[in-house]
Amino acid sequence: MEISVRIGDISSIEADAIIVNLFEGTESLDGEIGAVDRALDGAISQLISQGETKGKLGENTLVHSLGKLPAARVVVVGLGKETELDRDKVRGAVGETCRMLRGKGVKNIATVAQGAGTAGIDYEAAGQVIAEGALLGLYQFRRHITSKAEHGEIEQLTIIDSGGANIPALEVGCRKGEIMAGAAILARDMANEPANYMTPTDMATEARRVAEAYGLGHEVLEKEQMEELGMGALLGVARGSHQPPKFIVLRYEGRNSDEVDIALAGKAITFDSGGISIKPSNNMGDMKGDMAGGAAVMGAMAAIAQLKPAVNVLALVPATENLPGGNALKPADVLTAMEGKTIEIISTDAEGRLILADALGYARKQGAKRIVDVATLTGACVVALGTVCTGVFGNDQEMIDRVVAAGTEAGEKMWHLPTYDEYKEQNKSEVADIKNTGGRDAGATTAALFIGEFAGDTPWVHLDIAGTSRTDKQKNYYVKGATGVPVRTLVNLALSLAEKQ
């Protein structure tokens, strides 16, 4: 879909459909919606007076113009109460509306600058959230479906500015929104792929494509190199699979320095059977998405490379399958991580923290000043937070606050969970330095603290996306399947760190 900005009067725009907005409780119509209402001989006012259109958030009212406007249809989008509007509500409203119009066979849409000038949403922000909402809301994963979709794609979305003075800001915002949405869609595509189409080797191939497309530094460590580095935790997980593991490295250099301002590490278990500690067969197919953390990191790097913040970013994606086999890791085995710590294996299904242990060891060896890891790590986090919030853990409050703020800006909800020292007792082993699971109680926290052992004193944040990486619902700008969380949070974090330099 092409997104553009132009000057004009929304009531005089020729399109398959035009979109105007309505706040809940509005009594008189003025501005763009007032002009459209007058052209329709008061049809919108009548719908409001009859209680059919109330302006509630997410409400869409479709009105056929019957030749009274150049546009064939008018959609009145409810934005809820004006005092409660925020950027994410605009994203969601745009996503829902565009999806509804696609179902009507619409190809060409024009919209007012939704939310601009309200609730601190300037025109640049409005352009960004409109682009993000439309592109993310219209996303479909049909790569393996041979039949044609019932409805074709929307081809054009035009944002109309009546005066023209706000066009430069809207254009800047649209461009950023397209980049952010494109990065999240990259992550969605990867996480939605069946595991036989997204092996560790396939992830490495995708990383090479991203690096070449956007000018990133790129390296893939093979098994022999991992052995030389002593990555015993990652290699231990990989033992049960015939697919060779890959350790993917991407580098973005935004400033003239050898320093690594931040390392992003993403768990990439391309299929997780649980290994010898095998999972129940019900819904095991969802474990094709256990590489969503790695996909999110790669997507974020694609956007960072295009937005060019003055910050140096290192991305690390340890990729492997976790399968049972004659050579597979067993409960009670002991592994040695890259940093030299020994790990007692309690459950082979607690494997994501193992591969991240070596990723964090590599990040520290590279001198990373900060580390953020992203992982579909624990069912315990889903029990704690459901599918609404990503769990946030860390050893540095300033970094935690910065990540949460970046998530708020993106509309990706984050919640800080505790990492008190008392929880570390659960990870103590009698036969090694640490064991890979501390049991049921506070499982998300003890898993995070396991990873934190390998961050050392480096400021570190862990994002548990087990509940937010996928959705079974179609709502707002999310559709069933992979969500792309927390790609846009990571990009916002890099942008905020660039401002700090």
Secondary structure, 3 states (H helix, E strand, C coil): CEEEEEECCHHHCCCCEEEEEECCCCCCCCHHHHHHHHHCCCHHHHHHHCCCCCCCCCCEEEEECCCCCCCCEEEEEECCCHHHCCHHHHHHHHHHHHHHHHHCCCCEEEEECCCCCECCECHHHHHHHHHHHHHHHCCCCCCCCCCCCCCCCCCEEEEEECCCCCHHHHHHHHHHHHHHHHHHHHHHHHHHCCCCCCCHHHHHHHHHHHHHHHCCEEEEECHHHHHHHCCHHHHHHHCCCCCCCEEEEEEEECCCCCCECEEEEECEEEEECCCCCCCCCCCHHHHHHCCHHHHHHHHHHHHHHHHCCCCEEEEEEEEEEECCCCCCCCCCCEEECCCCCEEECCCCCCCHHHHHHHHHHHHHHCCECCEEEEECCCHHHHHHHCCCCEEEEECCHHHHHHHHHHHHHHCCCEEECCCCHHHHHHHCCCCCCEECCCCCCCHHHHHHHHHHCCCCCCCEEEEECCCCCEECCCECCECCEECCCCHHHHHHHHHHHHHHC
